[in-house]
């Protein structure tokens, strides 16, 4: 029997995805606002987030919300909500604005600080990645597992380039990129971290690393990966608690990624 809260996440993700997909026919008419350098938000991000929150609030009015556009909404005065939904209504907004079909809706449910449910929905491919703690990970109705890749040699690795406020990590990142380029079969930067993490869970990528992410970028993806048999950590190998820097992959590739990036990790990220 599927987790009832996961069902609500799926319903909300599909509703937001339908809205996003319909909006692709009028990209030239959309209102686009610049939040920061190379950081954009459209009216679609805002409307999709509102749709998701409305569905969740309609069933679980006492749950907390952490969403990219509207921020944190606490239900308990002490800020210790038992349940918190972590929402990215449109991960890959820059891709979306350009009509580049690589973006997703990402919804994760955290209970007492631990991820319990995850939904990542790709409206273009209509692929639905889901996970519930202890119940495995799925792509649509099919169980998924991380790949069987054992080494960086032959591995396909996903990543994201530093930009916006984390541009000061570019030199450190380029050191990591150079070393991994020489070891892996290929590096890919599609531009939507939530989908990259879902692809690790599904075995389409063997590993992933990035600096400067936000909780809504990774919350759903990390549960997908761990439920699919993979590992997730910080750049230093510590437990990943929605920090801004992440390394993920099959158990062996994860270890190899940590070793490869270690010489280049900035002191403040150790």
C-alpha positions as a Markdown table, in Angstrom:
| # | Residue | x | y | z |
|---|---|---|---|---|
| 1 | Unk | 0.0 | 0.0 | 0.0 |
| 2 | Unk | 1.4 | 3.4 | -1.0 |
| 3 | Unk | 2.2 | 5.9 | 1.6 |
| 4 | Unk | -0.8 | 8.4 | 1.8 |
| 5 | Unk | 1.5 | 11.4 | 2.1 |
| 6 | Unk | 3.4 | 10.2 | -0.9 |
| 7 | Unk | 0.2 | 10.1 | -2.8 |
| 8 | Unk | -0.5 | 13.7 | -2.0 |
| 9 | Unk | 3.0 | 14.7 | -3.2 |
| 10 | Unk | 2.4 | 12.9 | -6.4 |
| 11 | Unk | -0.9 | 14.6 | -6.9 |
| 12 | Unk | 0.7 | 18.0 | -6.3 |
| 13 | Unk | 3.7 | 17.4 | -8.5 |
| 14 | Unk | 1.5 | 16.3 | -11.4 |
| 15 | Unk | -0.8 | 19.3 | -11.0 |
| 16 | Unk | 2.3 | 21.6 | -11.1 |
| 17 | Unk | 3.8 | 19.7 | -14.0 |
| 18 | Unk | 0.7 | 20.1 | -16.1 |
| 19 | Unk | 0.7 | 23.9 | -15.4 |
| 20 | Unk | 4.4 | 24.1 | -16.4 |
| 21 | Unk | 3.9 | 22.1 | -19.6 |
| 22 | Unk | 0.9 | 24.2 | -20.7 |
| 23 | Unk | 3.0 | 27.4 | -20.2 |
| 24 | Unk | 5.6 | 26.2 | -22.7 |
| 25 | Unk | 3.4 | 27.3 | -25.5 |
| 26 | Unk | 3.7 | 30.9 | -24.4 |
| 27 | Unk | 7.3 | 31.2 | -23.2 |
| 28 | Unk | 7.7 | 34.5 | -25.0 |
| 29 | Unk | 4.8 | 36.0 | -23.0 |
| 30 | Unk | 5.9 | 35.0 | -19.6 |
| 31 | Unk | 6.9 | 37.5 | -16.9 |
| 32 | Unk | 10.5 | 36.8 | -15.9 |
| 33 | Unk | 12.1 | 38.4 | -12.9 |
| 34 | Unk | 15.8 | 38.3 | -12.0 |
| 35 | Unk | 16.3 | 37.3 | -8.3 |
| 36 | Unk | 20.1 | 37.6 | -8.6 |
| 37 | Unk | 22.8 | 37.3 | -11.3 |
| 38 | Unk | 21.8 | 34.3 | -13.5 |
| 39 | Unk | 19.0 | 33.4 | -11.1 |
| 40 | Unk | 15.5 | 33.8 | -12.5 |
| 41 | Unk | 11.9 | 33.3 | -11.4 |
| 42 | Unk | 8.9 | 33.3 | -13.7 |
| 43 | Unk | 5.2 | 33.6 | -13.0 |
| 44 | Unk | 5.1 | 29.9 | -13.7 |
| 45 | Unk | 7.4 | 29.1 | -10.7 |
| 46 | Unk | 5.2 | 31.1 | -8.4 |
| 47 | Unk | 1.9 | 29.7 | -9.7 |
| 48 | Unk | 3.2 | 26.1 | -9.6 |
| 49 | Unk | 4.4 | 26.5 | -6.1 |
| 50 | Unk | 1.0 | 27.9 | -5.1 |
| 51 | Unk | -0.8 | 24.9 | -6.6 |
| 52 | Unk | 1.5 | 22.5 | -4.7 |
| 53 | Unk | 1.0 | 24.3 | -1.4 |
| 54 | Unk | -2.8 | 24.6 | -1.8 |
| 55 | Unk | -3.0 | 20.8 | -2.3 |
| 56 | Unk | -0.8 | 20.0 | 0.7 |
| 57 | Unk | -2.5 | 22.6 | 2.9 |
| 58 | Unk | -5.9 | 21.2 | 2.0 |
| 59 | Unk | -5.0 | 17.8 | 3.4 |
| 60 | Unk | -2.3 | 18.6 | 6.0 |
| 61 | Unk | -2.9 | 22.2 | 7.3 |
| 62 | Unk | -0.7 | 21.6 | 10.3 |
| 63 | Unk | 2.5 | 20.7 | 8.3 |
| 64 | Unk | 5.4 | 23.1 | 7.7 |
| 65 | Unk | 6.5 | 24.3 | 4.3 |
| 66 | Unk | 9.9 | 25.1 | 3.0 |
| 67 | Unk | 9.6 | 26.3 | -0.6 |
| 68 | Unk | 12.0 | 28.0 | -3.0 |
| 69 | Unk | 9.8 | 31.0 | -3.8 |
| 70 | Unk | 7.8 | 31.6 | -0.6 |
| 71 | Unk | 10.4 | 30.5 | 1.9 |
| 72 | Unk | 9.7 | 28.8 | 5.3 |
| 73 | Unk | 6.2 | 28.6 | 6.8 |
| 74 | Unk | 6.1 | 27.3 | 10.3 |
| 75 | Unk | 3.0 | 25.8 | 11.9 |
| 76 | Unk | 4.5 | 25.5 | 15.4 |
| 77 | Unk | 5.6 | 28.7 | 17.2 |
| 78 | Unk | 8.8 | 27.0 | 18.3 |
| 79 | Unk | 9.7 | 26.3 | 14.6 |
| 80 | Unk | 9.8 | 22.5 | 15.3 |
| 81 | Unk | 7.2 | 21.2 | 12.9 |
| 82 | Unk | 7.0 | 17.4 | 12.9 |
| 83 | Unk | 6.4 | 17.4 | 9.2 |
| 84 | Unk | 8.0 | 19.8 | 6.7 |
| 85 | Unk | 7.4 | 19.7 | 2.9 |
| 86 | Unk | 10.4 | 20.9 | 0.9 |
| 87 | Unk | 9.4 | 22.2 | -2.5 |
| 88 | Unk | 11.0 | 23.2 | -5.7 |
| 89 | Unk | 8.1 | 24.0 | -8.0 |
| 90 | Unk | 10.3 | 24.3 | -11.1 |
| 91 | Unk | 13.9 | 23.1 | -10.8 |
| 92 | Unk | 15.7 | 24.2 | -14.0 |
| 93 | Unk | 14.0 | 27.6 | -14.5 |
| 94 | Unk | 16.8 | 28.8 | -16.8 |
| 95 | Unk | 16.3 | 25.7 | -19.0 |
| 96 | Unk | 12.5 | 26.3 | -19.0 |
| 97 | Unk | 12.8 | 29.9 | -20.0 |
| 98 | Unk | 14.9 | 28.8 | -23.1 |
| 99 | Unk | 12.6 | 25.9 | -24.0 |
| 100 | Unk | 15.3 | 23.5 | -23.1 |
| 101 | Unk | 13.3 | 20.4 | -22.0 |
| 102 | Unk | 15.2 | 19.5 | -18.8 |
| 103 | Unk | 13.4 | 20.6 | -15.7 |
| 104 | Unk | 11.3 | 19.1 | -13.0 |
| 105 | Unk | 9.0 | 19.5 | -10.0 |
| 106 | Unk | 10.7 | 18.3 | -6.8 |
| 107 | Unk | 8.8 | 17.6 | -3.5 |
| 108 | Unk | 10.3 | 16.0 | -0.4 |
| 109 | Unk | 8.6 | 15.3 | 2.9 |
| 110 | Unk | 10.8 | 15.5 | 6.0 |
| 111 | Unk | 9.7 | 14.2 | 9.4 |
| 112 | Unk | 11.6 | 15.3 | 12.5 |
| 113 | Unk | 14.6 | 16.1 | 10.3 |
| 114 | Unk | 14.6 | 12.8 | 8.3 |
| 115 | Unk | 13.4 | 12.5 | 4.7 |
| 116 | Unk | 10.3 | 10.2 | 4.5 |
| 117 | Unk | 8.8 | 10.7 | 1.0 |
| 118 | Unk | 10.1 | 12.0 | -2.3 |
| 119 | Unk | 8.6 | 12.9 | -5.6 |
| 120 | Unk | 10.4 | 14.2 | -8.7 |
| 121 | Unk | 8.3 | 14.7 | -11.8 |
| 122 | Unk | 9.6 | 15.5 | -15.3 |
| 123 | Unk | 6.6 | 16.9 | -17.1 |
| 124 | Unk | 8.3 | 16.8 | -20.5 |
| 125 | Unk | 9.0 | 13.1 | -20.4 |
| 126 | Unk | 6.1 | 12.5 | -18.0 |
| 127 | Unk | 8.4 | 10.4 | -15.8 |
| 128 | Unk | 7.6 | 10.1 | -12.1 |
| 129 | Unk | 10.3 | 9.2 | -9.7 |
| 130 | Unk | 9.1 | 8.4 | -6.2 |
| 131 | Unk | 10.4 | 7.0 | -2.9 |
| 132 | Unk | 9.2 | 6.3 | 0.6 |
| 133 | Unk | 11.5 | 5.5 | 3.4 |
| 134 | Unk | 12.0 | 1.7 | 3.7 |
| 135 | Unk | 9.9 | 1.0 | 0.7 |
| 136 | Unk | 12.5 | 1.5 | -2.2 |
| 137 | Unk | 12.5 | 3.9 | -5.1 |
| 138 | Unk | 10.5 | 3.7 | -8.3 |
| 139 | Unk | 10.3 | 5.2 | -11.8 |
| 140 | Unk | 6.6 | 5.2 | -12.5 |
| 141 | Unk | 5.6 | 1.8 | -11.2 |
| 142 | Unk | 8.9 | 0.1 | -11.8 |
| 143 | Unk | 11.5 | -0.4 | -9.0 |
| 144 | Unk | 14.8 | 1.3 | -9.7 |
| 145 | Unk | 18.4 | 0.7 | -8.4 |
| 146 | Unk | 21.6 | 2.6 | -8.8 |
| 147 | Unk | 23.9 | 1.2 | -11.4 |
| 148 | Unk | 26.5 | -1.6 | -10.8 |
| 149 | Unk | 29.4 | 0.7 | -11.8 |
| 150 | Unk | 32.4 | 0.1 | -9.6 |
| 151 | Unk | 35.0 | 2.6 | -10.8 |
| 152 | Unk | 35.3 | 6.1 | -12.3 |
| 153 | Unk | 36.8 | 4.5 | -15.3 |
| 154 | Unk | 33.7 | 4.0 | -17.5 |
| 155 | Unk | 31.4 | 6.0 | -15.3 |
| 156 | Unk | 29.0 | 8.8 | -16.4 |
| 157 | Unk | 29.0 | 11.6 | -13.8 |
| 158 | Unk | 26.5 | 14.4 | -13.4 |
| 159 | Unk | 27.5 | 17.8 | -12.1 |
| 160 | Unk | 26.5 | 21.5 | -11.9 |
| 161 | Unk | 28.8 | 24.5 | -12.5 |
| 162 | Unk | 29.2 | 27.2 | -9.8 |
| 163 | Unk | 27.3 | 30.4 | -10.6 |
| 164 | Unk | 25.4 | 33.1 | -8.8 |
| 165 | Unk | 26.6 | 33.6 | -5.2 |
| 166 | Unk | 28.8 | 30.5 | -5.3 |
| 167 | Unk | 31.0 | 31.7 | -8.2 |
| 168 | Unk | 33.8 | 32.1 | -5.7 |
| 169 | Unk | 34.2 | 28.3 | -5.7 |
| 170 | Unk | 34.8 | 28.2 | -9.4 |
| 171 | Unk | 38.6 | 27.6 | -9.2 |
| 172 | Unk | 38.1 | 24.8 | -6.7 |
| 173 | Unk | 35.4 | 23.3 | -8.8 |
| 174 | Unk | 37.5 | 23.5 | -12.0 |
| 175 | Unk | 40.2 | 21.5 | -10.2 |
| 176 | Unk | 37.7 | 18.8 | -9.4 |
| 177 | Unk | 36.3 | 19.0 | -13.0 |
| 178 | Unk | 39.7 | 18.6 | -14.6 |
| 179 | Unk | 40.7 | 15.6 | -12.5 |
| 180 | Unk | 37.3 | 13.8 | -13.0 |
| 181 | Unk | 37.4 | 14.6 | -16.8 |
| 182 | Unk | 40.6 | 12.6 | -17.0 |
| 183 | Unk | 39.1 | 9.6 | -15.0 |
| 184 | Unk | 35.5 | 9.2 | -15.9 |
| 185 | Unk | 33.8 | 8.2 | -19.2 |
| 186 | Unk | 32.0 | 11.5 | -19.3 |
| 187 | Unk | 30.6 | 14.5 | -17.3 |
| 188 | Unk | 27.2 | 15.9 | -17.9 |
| 189 | Unk | 25.6 | 19.2 | -16.8 |
| 190 | Unk | 22.0 | 19.2 | -17.8 |
| 191 | Unk | 20.9 | 22.0 | -15.5 |
| 192 | Unk | 18.4 | 20.5 | -13.0 |
| 193 | Unk | 20.0 | 19.0 | -9.9 |
| 194 | Unk | 16.8 | 17.2 | -8.8 |
| 195 | Unk | 16.6 | 15.3 | -12.1 |
| 196 | Unk | 20.4 | 14.5 | -11.9 |
| 197 | Unk | 19.9 | 12.9 | -8.5 |
| 198 | Unk | 16.8 | 11.0 | -9.8 |
| 199 | Unk | 19.0 | 9.7 | -12.7 |
| 200 | Unk | 21.6 | 8.5 | -10.2 |
| 201 | Unk | 18.8 | 6.5 | -8.5 |
| 202 | Unk | 17.7 | 5.1 | -11.8 |
| 203 | Unk | 21.2 | 4.1 | -12.9 |
| 204 | Unk | 21.3 | 6.6 | -15.8 |
| 205 | Unk | 24.2 | 8.4 | -14.0 |
| 206 | Unk | 26.7 | 6.6 | -11.9 |
| 207 | Unk | 27.5 | 9.6 | -9.7 |
| 208 | Unk | 26.9 | 13.3 | -9.1 |
| 209 | Unk | 28.6 | 16.2 | -7.3 |
| 210 | Unk | 27.8 | 19.9 | -7.0 |
| 211 | Unk | 28.6 | 22.9 | -4.8 |
| 212 | Unk | 26.2 | 25.6 | -3.7 |
| 213 | Unk | 22.8 | 23.8 | -3.9 |
| 214 | Unk | 19.7 | 24.6 | -1.8 |
| 215 | Unk | 17.6 | 22.1 | 0.3 |
| 216 | Unk | 14.8 | 22.1 | -2.2 |
| 217 | Unk | 17.3 | 21.1 | -4.9 |
| 218 | Unk | 18.3 | 17.9 | -3.1 |
| 219 | Unk | 15.7 | 16.9 | -0.5 |
| 220 | Unk | 13.7 | 14.5 | -2.7 |
| 221 | Unk | 16.7 | 13.2 | -4.7 |
| 222 | Unk | 18.7 | 12.1 | -1.7 |
| 223 | Unk | 15.9 | 9.8 | -0.5 |
| 224 | Unk | 15.5 | 8.4 | -4.0 |
| 225 | Unk | 19.2 | 7.5 | -4.1 |
| 226 | Unk | 19.5 | 6.0 | -0.7 |
| 227 | Unk | 16.3 | 3.9 | -1.3 |
| 228 | Unk | 17.8 | 2.8 | -4.6 |
| 229 | Unk | 21.0 | 1.5 | -2.9 |
| 230 | Unk | 23.3 | 4.5 | -3.4 |
| 231 | Unk | 25.2 | 6.8 | -1.0 |
| 232 | Unk | 25.0 | 10.5 | -0.4 |
| 233 | Unk | 27.4 | 12.7 | 1.6 |
| 234 | Unk | 29.1 | 16.1 | 1.8 |
| 235 | Unk | 32.3 | 16.7 | -0.1 |
| 236 | Unk | 34.2 | 15.5 | 2.9 |
| 237 | Unk | 32.2 | 12.3 | 3.3 |
| 238 | Unk | 30.1 | 13.5 | 6.3 |
| 239 | Unk | 26.4 | 12.9 | 6.6 |
| 240 | Unk | 24.4 | 15.0 | 4.2 |
| 241 | Unk | 21.9 | 17.1 | 6.0 |
| 242 | Unk | 20.7 | 19.3 | 3.1 |
| 243 | Unk | 24.0 | 21.3 | 3.0 |
| 244 | Unk | 24.9 | 23.2 | -0.1 |
| 245 | Unk | 27.5 | 20.7 | -1.3 |
| 246 | Unk | 26.9 | 17.1 | -2.2 |
| 247 | Unk | 28.4 | 13.9 | -3.5 |
| 248 | Unk | 26.3 | 11.0 | -4.6 |
| 249 | Unk | 26.5 | 7.7 | -6.4 |
| 250 | Unk | 26.8 | 4.0 | -6.4 |
| 251 | Unk | 28.7 | 2.9 | -3.2 |
| 252 | Unk | 32.0 | 2.4 | -5.1 |
| 253 | Unk | 31.6 | 5.5 | -7.4 |
| 254 | Unk | 30.7 | 7.6 | -4.4 |
| 255 | Unk | 34.0 | 6.6 | -2.7 |
| 256 | Unk | 36.0 | 7.3 | -5.8 |
| 257 | Unk | 34.3 | 10.7 | -6.3 |
| 258 | Unk | 35.2 | 11.7 | -2.7 |
| 259 | Unk | 38.8 | 10.7 | -3.3 |
| 260 | Unk | 38.9 | 12.7 | -6.6 |
| 261 | Unk | 37.5 | 15.9 | -5.2 |
| 262 | Unk | 39.3 | 15.8 | -1.8 |
| 263 | Unk | 42.4 | 17.7 | -3.0 |
| 264 | Unk | 40.3 | 20.6 | -4.2 |
| 265 | Unk | 37.7 | 21.0 | -1.4 |
| 266 | Unk | 37.8 | 24.6 | -0.1 |
| 267 | Unk | 38.6 | 24.9 | 3.6 |
| 268 | Unk | 35.2 | 26.3 | 4.4 |
| 269 | Unk | 33.5 | 23.3 | 2.9 |
| 270 | Unk | 35.5 | 20.7 | 4.9 |
